[in-house]
Amino acid sequence: MLFKKHLFSASERRQIVDAIGHAEKMTSGEIRVHVEPRCTGAVLDRAADVFHKLGMQKTVLRNGVLIYLAWEDRKLAVIGDKGINEVVPADFWDITAEEMTALFRQQKYVAGVVHGIEQAGIKLTQYFPYYAGDKNELSNDISEG
């Protein structure tokens, strides 16, 4: 995977974006995926920085989730916003990250990301169910650094 300009092909990107759209039909939460080749420093710090640069803290219910992946450095973080963190256990996203990592070890990168998205949707539904009139507050497109 080293030296690739993009981690995912156009069809793989479409599959991921479609998974975000499907997951968000179950919840009022917002899910984003950000990929970049390198992550200098602590992965959670970088993920939090990207979270804010993407404006994910601006959702009405503060219920955004970011799946952050630095593929060359093999770093992954799944983080939620304040509204989520106030109602879920501290290790809420750890299992999802572990399951994604297991798929990545098998070189199933798209499946790993899609699994993370699906799990985020399922988990968000418990605390932030979809409601009539819910608006998509954030882009479903994959962002890149």
LOGU-109048 format. One record per residue: residue number from 1; residue in one letter; x, y, z of N, C-alpha, C in turn. Coordinates in pm, whole numbers, plus 32768, in hexadecimal, padded with zeros to 4 digits. Layout:
[pt NUM,A,[X,Y,Z],[X,Y,Z],[X,Y,Z]]
...
This chain:
[pt 1,M,[8051,7F89,8000],[8000,8000,8000],[8055,807D,8000]]
[pt 2,L,[80D0,8076,801B],[8122,80EE,8023],[8129,8135,7F9D]]
[pt 3,F,[8133,81B8,7FA4],[8145,820F,7F31],[80CB,821A,7ED7]]
[pt 4,K,[8058,81F3,7F07],[7FDD,8207,7EBB],[7FAB,8294,7ED6]]
[pt 5,K,[7F76,82D3,7E6F],[7F3D,8359,7E82],[7EBA,8350,7ECE]]
[pt 6,H,[7E68,82ED,7EB0],[7DE8,82D9,7EF3],[7DE1,824A,7F25]]
[pt 7,L,[7DA6,823A,7F98],[7D99,81B4,7FCF],[7D2F,8164,7F85]]
[pt 8,F,[7CC2,81A7,7F5E],[7C51,8162,7F22],[7C3B,818B,7E93]]
[pt 9,S,[7C0F,812B,7E41],[7BEA,8148,7DB6],[7B64,8193,7DB6]]
[pt 10,A,[7B3C,81C3,7D43],[7ABD,820C,7D37],[7A47,81B3,7D5F]]
[pt 11,S,[7A48,8135,7D35],[79D9,80DC,7D57],[79D9,80BA,7DED]]
[pt 12,E,[7A4F,80AC,7E27],[7A58,8093,7EB6],[7A28,810C,7F06]]
[pt 13,R,[7A4B,8182,7ED6],[7A1D,81FE,7F18],[7984,8205,7F14]]
[pt 14,R,[7949,81E1,7EA2],[78B7,81E3,7E96],[7879,8181,7EF8]]
[pt 15,Q,[78B5,810D,7F09],[7883,80A9,7F67],[7885,80E1,7FF6]]
[pt 16,I,[78ED,8127,801A],[78F8,8161,80A0],[7893,81D1,80B3]]
[pt 17,V,[7886,8229,8051],[7826,8297,8059],[7798,8260,8062]]
[pt 18,D,[777B,81F8,8016],[76F6,81B9,801D],[76DD,817E,80A8]]
[pt 19,A,[7744,8143,80E4],[7735,810C,816B],[7716,817A,81D0]]
[pt 20,I,[7755,81EE,81C0],[7739,825F,8219],[76A7,8288,820A]]
[pt 21,G,[7678,8297,818E],[75EE,82BD,8175],[758C,825A,81B2]]
[pt 22,H,[75A9,81DA,81A2],[7551,8173,81DA],[7550,8179,8273]]
[pt 23,A,[75C6,8185,82B0],[75CE,8189,8343],[7586,8204,837A]]
[pt 24,E,[7591,8274,8334],[7553,82EF,8365],[74BB,82EE,8356]]
[pt 25,K,[7485,828F,830C],[73F3,8281,8305],[73BA,8244,8384]]
[pt 26,M,[7411,820D,83DA],[73E6,81CF,8457],[73F5,822D,84CE]]
[pt 27,T,[743B,829B,84BC],[7460,82F0,852D],[7461,8382,8505]]
[pt 28,S,[7453,83D8,8568],[7464,8467,854F],[74F8,848C,8555]]
[pt 29,G,[754C,842D,857A],[75DC,8444,8581],[7618,8458,84F7]]
[pt 30,E,[768F,8491,84F6],[76D9,84AC,847A],[775C,845F,847D]]
[pt 31,I,[777B,841C,8410],[77F4,83CA,8407],[784B,8400,8397]]
[pt 32,R,[78CB,8411,83B3],[792B,843A,834D],[79A1,83D9,834E]]
[pt 33,V,[79E3,83CE,82DD],[7A5D,837F,82CF],[7AC8,83DC,8299]]
[pt 34,H,[7B3B,83DC,82DA],[7BAD,842B,82AD],[7C24,83CE,829E]]
[pt 35,V,[7C67,83D3,822B],[7CDD,8381,8212],[7D51,83DA,81E8]]
[pt 36,E,[7DC5,83B3,8214],[7E40,83F5,81EA],[7EB2,8393,81FB]]
[pt 37,P,[7F1E,83A8,81B3],[7F8A,8346,81BA],[7FD5,8347,823E]]
[pt 38,R,[7FEF,83BC,8276],[8046,83C6,82EB],[7FFF,8409,8360]]
[pt 39,C,[8025,83E1,83D7],[7FF5,8420,8452],[806C,8432,84AE]]
[pt 40,T,[809A,84AC,84B6],[8106,84C7,8514],[80C8,84E4,859B]]
[pt 41,G,[8102,84AF,8603],[80CB,84C4,8688],[8063,845D,86AC]]
[pt 42,A,[801C,847C,8717],[7FB7,8420,874B],[7F3D,841E,86F0]]
[pt 43,V,[7F0C,83A7,86D3],[7E9D,8397,8676],[7E1D,83DA,86AA]]
[pt 44,L,[7E02,83D3,872B],[7D89,8412,8760],[7D91,84A9,8756]]
[pt 45,D,[7E07,84E1,8769],[7E18,8573,875A],[7E00,859C,86CA]]
[pt 46,R,[7E38,8551,866E],[7E25,8572,85DF],[7D93,8563,85B8]]
[pt 47,A,[7D52,84F8,85E6],[7CC5,84E2,85C7],[7C70,8556,85FE]]
[pt 48,A,[7C8D,8583,8676],[7C43,85F3,86B1],[7C59,8672,865F]]
[pt 49,D,[7CD2,8687,8630],[7CF1,86FC,85DD],[7CA1,86F7,855A]]
[pt 50,V,[7C9F,8683,8519],[7C53,8672,849D],[7BBE,8685,84B8]]
[pt 51,F,[7B8E,864F,8526],[7B02,865B,854E],[7AD9,86EF,854E]]
[pt 52,H,[7B2B,8740,858B],[7B0C,87D0,8595],[7B1E,8817,850E]]
[pt 53,K,[7B83,87F2,84C3],[7B97,8830,843F],[7B23,8812,83E1]]
[pt 54,L,[7AE4,879E,83F2],[7A71,8779,83A0],[79EF,87B7,83D3]]
[pt 55,G,[79F5,87FC,8445],[797F,883C,847E],[791C,87DB,84BA]]
[pt 56,M,[794C,8766,84E2],[78F2,8700,8515],[78B5,8724,859D]]
[pt 57,Q,[78F2,8781,85E2],[78BD,87AE,8663],[7847,880E,8652]]
[pt 58,K,[7822,882D,85D8],[77B7,888C,85BE],[772E,884C,85A9]]
[pt 59,T,[7723,87C9,85BC],[76A0,8789,85AD],[7646,87B3,8621]]
[pt 60,V,[75C6,87B9,8608],[7567,87E8,866D],[756E,8796,86ED]]
[pt 61,L,[7573,8712,86E1],[7573,86BB,8756],[75FF,8692,8783]]
[pt 62,R,[7665,86C8,8740],[76F1,86A6,8760],[7704,860E,875D]]
[pt 63,N,[76D1,85D2,86EF],[76D2,8540,86E5],[7719,850E,8668]]
[pt 64,G,[7789,854C,8649],[77DA,8521,85D9],[7840,84B8,8602]]
[pt 65,V,[7860,8460,85A4],[78C6,83F8,85B7],[7929,8401,8544]]
[pt 66,L,[79A8,8400,8566],[7A11,8400,8500],[7A5E,837D,8505]]
[pt 67,I,[7A69,833F,8490],[7AC3,82CC,847F],[7B3E,8305,843A]]
[pt 68,Y,[7BAD,8305,8480],[7C2A,833E,844E],[7C8C,82CD,8432]]
[pt 69,L,[7CC8,82D1,83BC],[7D24,8268,8393],[7D9F,82A5,834F]]
[pt 70,A,[7E15,828A,8387],[7E95,82AF,8348],[7ED4,822C,8319]]
[pt 71,W,[7EC1,820D,8298],[7EDE,8186,826A],[7F72,8163,8267]]
[pt 72,E,[7FCA,81BD,8241],[8057,8199,823D],[8090,8182,82C9]]
[pt 73,D,[805C,81CC,832A],[808A,81BD,83B4],[803A,8155,8401]]
[pt 74,R,[7FD3,811F,83C0],[7F7E,80B9,83FD],[7F44,80E9,8482]]
[pt 75,K,[7F09,8161,847C],[7ECA,819B,84F2],[7E36,81AF,84D6]]
[pt 76,L,[7DE5,8194,853C],[7D55,819C,8531],[7D1D,81D8,85B1]]
[pt 77,A,[7CB9,822C,85A3],[7C6F,825F,8617],[7BDD,826D,85F0]]
[pt 78,V,[7B86,824E,864D],[7AF7,8265,863E],[7AD0,82BC,86B4]]
[pt 79,I,[7AA3,8337,8697],[7A82,8394,8703],[79F8,83D0,86EE]]
[pt 80,G,[79B9,83F2,875F],[7936,8430,875C],[7939,84B9,879B]]
[pt 81,D,[78D3,8507,877F],[78C8,858F,87B3],[7892,858F,8842]]
[pt 82,K,[788B,8605,887A],[7862,861A,8904],[77DB,85DB,8927]]
[pt 83,G,[7779,85EB,88CF],[76F5,85B3,88EA],[76F7,851D,88F9]]
[pt 84,I,[774A,84DB,88AC],[7758,8449,88B6],[77A5,8425,8934]]
[pt 85,N,[7815,8468,8948],[786C,8448,89B9],[7828,845B,8A41]]
[pt 86,E,[77C2,84B1,8A47],[777A,84C8,8AC4],[771D,8455,8AE9]]
[pt 87,V,[76F9,8400,8A88],[7695,8398,8AA4],[76C8,8309,8A91]]
[pt 88,V,[7740,82F8,8A60],[7772,8270,8A47],[77E6,824F,8AA4]]
[pt 89,P,[7804,81CF,8AB8],[7879,81A9,8B07],[78FA,81DC,8AC5]]
[pt 90,A,[7961,81EF,8B15],[79E0,8227,8AE4],[7A1D,81D4,8A73]]
[pt 91,D,[7A09,8151,8A73],[7A46,80FA,8A0E],[79E4,80DA,899B]]
[pt 92,F,[7984,8130,8987],[7918,8118,8927],[7949,80F1,889C]]
[pt 93,W,[79B3,8131,886B],[79E0,8119,87E1],[7A52,80B5,87D7]]
[pt 94,D,[7A86,8087,8848],[7AF9,802D,8845],[7ADD,7FAA,87FC]]
[pt 95,I,[7A6A,7F6E,8814],[7A4A,7EEE,87D2],[7A41,7F01,873C]]
[pt 96,T,[7A02,7F6D,8710],[79F9,7F88,8680],[7A84,7F95,8644]]
[pt 97,A,[7ADB,7FE1,8685],[7B64,7FF2,8652],[7BAE,7F6D,864D]]
[pt 98,E,[7B9B,7F1A,86B2],[7BDC,7E97,86B5],[7BAB,7E3E,8644]]
[pt 99,E,[7B28,7E40,862A],[7AF1,7DEF,85BE],[7B22,7E21,8536]]
[pt 100,M,[7B2A,7EA3,8526],[7B5F,7EDC,84A9],[7BF0,7EB3,8495]]
[pt 101,T,[7C3F,7EBB,8500],[7CCC,7E96,84F9],[7CDC,7E04,84D1]]
[pt 102,A,[7C88,7DAE,8504],[7C8E,7D20,84DF],[7C78,7D0E,8449]]
[pt 103,L,[7C1B,7D58,8410],[7C03,7D50,837F],[7C78,7D8C,8332]]
[pt 104,F,[7CB1,7DF9,8363],[7D25,7E36,8320],[7D9B,7DD4,831D]]
[pt 105,R,[7DAC,7D88,8388],[7E1A,7D26,838C],[7E0B,7CBD,831E]]
[pt 106,Q,[7D8F,7CA5,82F5],[7D73,7C47,8289],[7D75,7C8E,8200]]
[pt 107,Q,[7DA1,7D0B,8200],[7DA5,7D60,8189],[7D1B,7D79,814E]]
[pt 108,K,[7CB7,7D7A,81A3],[7C2D,7D97,817B],[7C0D,7E26,81A9]]
[pt 109,Y,[7C48,7E86,8162],[7C41,7F12,818D],[7BB5,7F4C,8179]]
[pt 110,V,[7B79,7F35,8109],[7AF3,7F6A,80F0],[7A90,7F27,8150]]
[pt 111,A,[7A9A,7EA5,815E],[7A41,7E5D,81BA],[7A53,7E90,8249]]
[pt 112,G,[7ACD,7EAF,8270],[7AE8,7EE3,82F5],[7AA6,7F6A,830C]]
[pt 113,V,[7AB3,7FC3,82AB],[7A76,8048,82B8],[79DE,803C,82B7]]
[pt 114,V,[79A9,7FED,825B],[7917,7FDB,8254],[78E4,7F9F,82D6]]
[pt 115,H,[792B,7F3F,830D],[7903,7F04,838D],[7900,7F70,83FB]]
[pt 116,G,[7965,7FC4,8400],[7969,802F,8462],[78F2,808D,8454]]
[pt 117,I,[78D1,80AF,83D8],[785E,8105,83BC],[77DD,80C2,83EB]]
[pt 118,E,[77CC,8044,83C7],[7753,7FFA,83EF],[7746,7FF4,8487]]
[pt 119,Q,[77B4,7FD8,84CB],[77B1,7FD0,855C],[7793,8059,859A]]
[pt 120,A,[77CC,80C3,8562],[77AD,814A,8593],[7718,8166,8585]]
[pt 121,G,[76DF,8143,8512],[7650,8159,84FD],[75FC,810D,8562]]
[pt 122,I,[761E,8090,8578],[75D4,803D,85D8],[75DF,8077,8665]]
[pt 123,K,[7658,809C,868D],[766C,80D1,8713],[7628,8159,8724]]
[pt 124,L,[762F,81AE,86BF],[75EF,8232,86C8],[7558,8226,86D1]]
[pt 125,T,[7520,81C3,868E],[748F,81B0,8691],[745C,81A1,8720]]
[pt 126,Q,[74AA,8161,8774],[7483,814A,87FF],[7471,81CE,884B]]
[pt 127,Y,[74C7,822F,8830],[74C6,82AC,887A],[748E,8322,882B]]
[pt 128,F,[7499,831A,87A7],[746D,8386,874E],[741E,834C,86D9]]
[pt 129,P,[73A4,831B,86F4],[7355,82DF,8687],[7332,8347,861D]]
[pt 130,Y,[7317,8315,85A6],[72EA,836C,8539],[7263,83A7,855E]]
[pt 131,Y,[724C,8421,853B],[71CA,845F,8553],[719B,84A4,84D4]]
[pt 132,A,[7119,84B0,84C5],[70DF,84F0,8450],[7114,857F,8446]]
[pt 133,G,[713E,85A4,83D1],[7172,862A,83BA],[7207,8637,83D3]]
[pt 134,D,[7249,85C9,83FA],[72DA,85CE,8410],[731F,85F7,838E]]
[pt 135,K,[7381,864F,8399],[73CB,867C,8323],[7459,8646,8328]]
[pt 136,N,[748E,862B,82B3],[7519,8602,82A9],[756F,867F,82BB]]
[pt 137,E,[75AD,868D,832F],[75F5,8706,8351],[7683,870A,831B]]
[pt 138,L,[76BD,8697,82FE],[7746,8690,82CF],[774F,863B,8251]]
[pt 139,S,[77AF,865C,81FF],[77C5,8611,8183],[77E2,857E,81A2]]
[pt 140,N,[77B4,8526,814C],[77D3,8498,8158],[7853,8473,810E]]
[pt 141,D,[788B,84D1,80C4],[7903,84B6,8078],[797B,8498,80D3]]
[pt 142,I,[79D7,8449,80A1],[7A52,842C,80E9],[7AAB,84A7,80DD]]
[pt 143,S,[7AE1,84D5,814D],[7B3F,8544,8148],[7BCC,850B,814B]]
[pt 144,E,[7C28,8557,8115],[7CB3,8529,810F],[7D11,8596,813E]]
[pt 145,G,[7D7E,8568,8179],[7DE3,85C7,81A8],[7E65,85B3,815F]]
